[in-house]
Amino acid sequence: MLVAQSSTSDAAANIDARPFPRQFTQNGTTFSVHQPQYDSWNDNQLKGRFAMSVDTGTHSGADGKPEQTADYGVVTFQARTQIDKDARAVVLSDIQLTNASFPTATAKQAQYLELVRAQLKQKSTLTVSLDQLESALAIAAVDAKTPASLPVRNDPPDILFSTQPAVLVLVDGNPALKPSGVAGVQRVINSRSLLLEQNGQYYTHLAGHWAKAASLDGPWTLAPTVDAKLTQAMQQAVSSKQVDTLDKPPQALADAFANGGMPALYVRTHPAELITVQGDPQFAAIEGTRLSYVTNTGADVFVDAGADNAWYVLVSGRWFTAPGSKGPWRYVAPNQLPADFAKIPPESPKSGVLASIPGTPESKEALIANDIPQTATVKKAQAKLTVAYDGAPQFANVEGTSLQYARNTAVPVIRVANDSYYAVDKGIWFAASSPTGPWTVATSVPPAIYGIPTSSPLHYVTYVRVYGNDGDDVYVGYTPGYYGTVVTDNVVVYGTGYACTPWVGAYWYGCPATYGMGAYFGWNPWVGWSFGWGWGWYDGWYGPYSPWWGPWYGPAYPYGWWGGGAAAWNVYGHWGNAAVRGTAAAWADPWTGNVGRGARGGYYNEATGGRGIGRAGVNTNVYTGTTSAGAQGIRYNPETGRVVAGGGVAAVNPYTGQAARAGERTVVNTNTGRVTQAAGGAAIGPSGAGAAGAFNTQGPNGSDARGAGGFHYNADTGTLNRGGVVQVNDDVYAGRDGNVYKHDENGWTQVDRPDRSQNLSGQTRQNVDPASLDGDRFARERGDARIRGDGGSLNPAAFERQGGAMERTGGGFERGGGMQRPAGGMQRPVGGFRPGLGGGGFRGGGGFRRR
């Protein structure tokens, strides 16, 4: 989807929502622009090309009737990008049309180039689909030989399995007891959990209940009554947002406190990950492999019958193996995994792990998505920074560089020279001549900063960029690495794995943690790649606490309402519209659930004030094979003013091949008054497939837009009917050789003039392999499908196998009722339906999108 709009004023112009090709007239000459294709994206600079046809008159056809004639050519361009992952849109500005190639009208190339330049006008902008762009770049990278790889540590964490309700409490190093502000009560300040000490006893408050122990190692028991001073100390810590007591647990945790009981409580001062299983492990085989997976856990746990029933777990994007669930665990490099892991079918409930297996299409797209930034335009006069230190600034060396960083502040402050300091706050670089300021928005960053190694606790700042400036505007952006992702061994992992010593003084400034947050990755054809965390009550069993470093530090937490979708979160939304333009706060889908399980619940985010309710359910009939699912929810974020509501349903029968899904979504921005509605549906069966969708957006300041469309594919005849803005109706492509090509049922045809077209077999005029055009076509089809919400290509075999796995979302949702394998035997709990990462889930197609 390509949309033209003007940036000559702050008010948005009307949106052109026509399908491609789009026709224009300049100086009496009519020409058409076809959908752009993309070649490279470096920093915020995008390069690409589009096919163009210019009407030149008419001639007599074979039947004597007049036919339109045209000159065809290719125009190359480059532009500055601004990305809104929430809207799945990329705004192109400062567009430069660099060249035009019209092989049959070389004398008119300059004239034709000026036609489209005149149409664009100076300082105009174009909006293109991020889904189309991601798909194009993923296809272009399929043959990449040397993806980026950085050194990380892969020491196994303390992997804890629990078959009963359990809670993991993390302490960042040795416990640091400090006065709580209430006489006689101390608090362990280096933890997001509430840990208090009074008279030699430790106390914690969890899900509305007090528990106590003689030491942090336990055992912990319920404390029916406590001193009022403990309650006072807790209230002070909660009100200052220093701790999270997770006081609204799901029913599974509430039940654990019934009749004087309580969940198991694990306190760890070193890296740890808790894997909870709802009762004894239940296994299901993965078709076509010797692998089985544990169905009654939200984690990714496998057993390989081909390796003496060795256990494998995927934690923070890293693979670990052990003889059994009790360990000992050791790291397995992703390229050393048993071959069966790469054979996990796309329709498997565990296909989400394919994003963590090098060489799979899912992992390749993950590499692309991990490199796409969230961008914004910052007003230098509006964005401000004040840095507070715990005492006088204290600096330590950044290993392997000439840089130093401040240890006793929550803000990453870097000393480049005695009179040169740089700091990052909410994705924006600031500069100062003193560590105490005054700080101003930086218009450039010293290259040395981007050499900070993964062994440094400040490595995450290397993923924040300054792309340039124009007057008071500074163009900035960050990639998911700012939240903690790292590329190593051709896959994306979470965290560097390196340990560091946190600052503990009057305040605690923690180190980035790799484990204990329930970090997970996933990919599916509806939403692409994403990652997130499971903090909060993310599977109804345990509650890891929110991160405490980098982008998350302080009372204005930038994470979404649920622990998922960090690839789409937009930290710039916290600066406000006065300081930052082109941003929108994002959210992660709250609907998840394993096969045969349901989810329901509400949430309140004490950090942001966000509230919401939602429910989801998935049911499988093991006799017919039919799986159905449904979900709906509504959420409100007072920081952005957005109210989002959505619902969806899906059903599939793997034996008949019939499947259908539908969904709808409404977004209301209470700050601006804009209302956006979208709905869609899709179905597939042995005889064909179809999809349809529509959108409508209205606001008080104009820039209203609407569109509708769909497609129908007949498998018997091979006929594909499509139209509207939902499905781009354009089969004309710009070749890299400067020629224009068209694809139909007979293959590729070079387009000069209609009466001189010829079919291609093997190569184009300038030795352009038709396979490269196939890649462009596949990327366009897949991007269109993702825009529609119906998933992958109409012909997945046309290029590469596609996977299917929902990102697991967290926070505020109960998961219950694990499915048992029936007595008659069942090799897989569900086939064909694409459920969620982390043991299942669902996506109710049509109206749902990655945020």
Secondary structure as UniProt FT lines:
FT   STRAND          2..6
FT   STRAND          22..26
FT   TURN            27..28
FT   STRAND          29..33
FT   STRAND          37..42
FT   TURN            43..44
FT   STRAND          45..60
FT   TURN            62..63
FT   STRAND          66..84
FT   TURN            85..88
FT   STRAND          89..101
FT   TURN            103..104
FT   HELIX           106..108
FT   HELIX           109..120
FT   TURN            122..123
FT   STRAND          124..129
FT   HELIX           130..140
FT   TURN            141..143
FT   STRAND          158..162
FT   STRAND          166..170
FT   STRAND          177..179
FT   TURN            183..184
FT   STRAND          186..188
FT   STRAND          196..198
FT   TURN            199..200
FT   STRAND          201..206
FT   TURN            207..208
FT   STRAND          209..213
FT   TURN            216..217
FT   STRAND          221..222
FT   HELIX           228..239
FT   TURN            240..241
FT   HELIX           251..256
FT   HELIX           258..260
FT   STRAND          264..268
FT   STRAND          272..277
FT   STRAND          283..285
FT   TURN            287..288
FT   STRAND          291..294
FT   STRAND          300..304
FT   HELIX           305..307
FT   TURN            308..309
FT   STRAND          310..315
FT   TURN            316..317
FT   STRAND          318..322
FT   TURN            325..326
FT   STRAND          330..332
FT   HELIX           334..336
FT   HELIX           339..343
FT   TURN            346..347
FT   TURN            349..350
FT   HELIX           351..356
FT   TURN            358..359
FT   HELIX           361..369
FT   TURN            370..371
FT   STRAND          374..379
FT   TURN            380..382
FT   STRAND          395..397
FT   TURN            399..400
FT   STRAND          404..406
FT   STRAND          413..417
FT   TURN            418..419
FT   STRAND          420..425
FT   TURN            426..427
FT   STRAND          428..432
FT   TURN            435..436
FT   STRAND          440..441
FT   HELIX           447..451
FT   TURN            454..455
FT   TURN            457..458
FT   HELIX           459..463
FT   STRAND          464..470
FT   TURN            471..472
FT   STRAND          473..478
FT   HELIX           480..483
FT   STRAND          485..488
FT   TURN            489..490
FT   STRAND          491..494
FT   STRAND          503..504
FT   STRAND          508..509
FT   STRAND          520..524
FT   TURN            525..527
FT   STRAND          528..532
FT   TURN            535..537
FT   HELIX           550..552
FT   TURN            566..568
FT   HELIX           571..575
FT   TURN            577..579
FT   STRAND          580..581
FT   TURN            595..596
FT   STRAND          598..604
FT   TURN            606..608
FT   STRAND          611..620
FT   TURN            622..624
FT   STRAND          627..637
FT   TURN            638..641
FT   STRAND          642..653
FT   TURN            654..657
FT   STRAND          658..669
FT   TURN            670..672
FT   STRAND          675..685
FT   TURN            686..687
FT   STRAND          688..698
FT   TURN            700..701
FT   STRAND          705..714
FT   TURN            715..717
FT   STRAND          720..724
FT   TURN            725..726
FT   STRAND          732..734
FT   TURN            736..737
FT   STRAND          740..744
FT   TURN            745..746
FT   STRAND          747..751
FT   HELIX           754..756
FT   STRAND          758..759
FT   TURN            765..766
FT   HELIX           770..788
FT   HELIX           796..798
FT   STRAND          814..816
FT   TURN            823..824
FT   TURN            837..839
FT   TURN            846..847
//
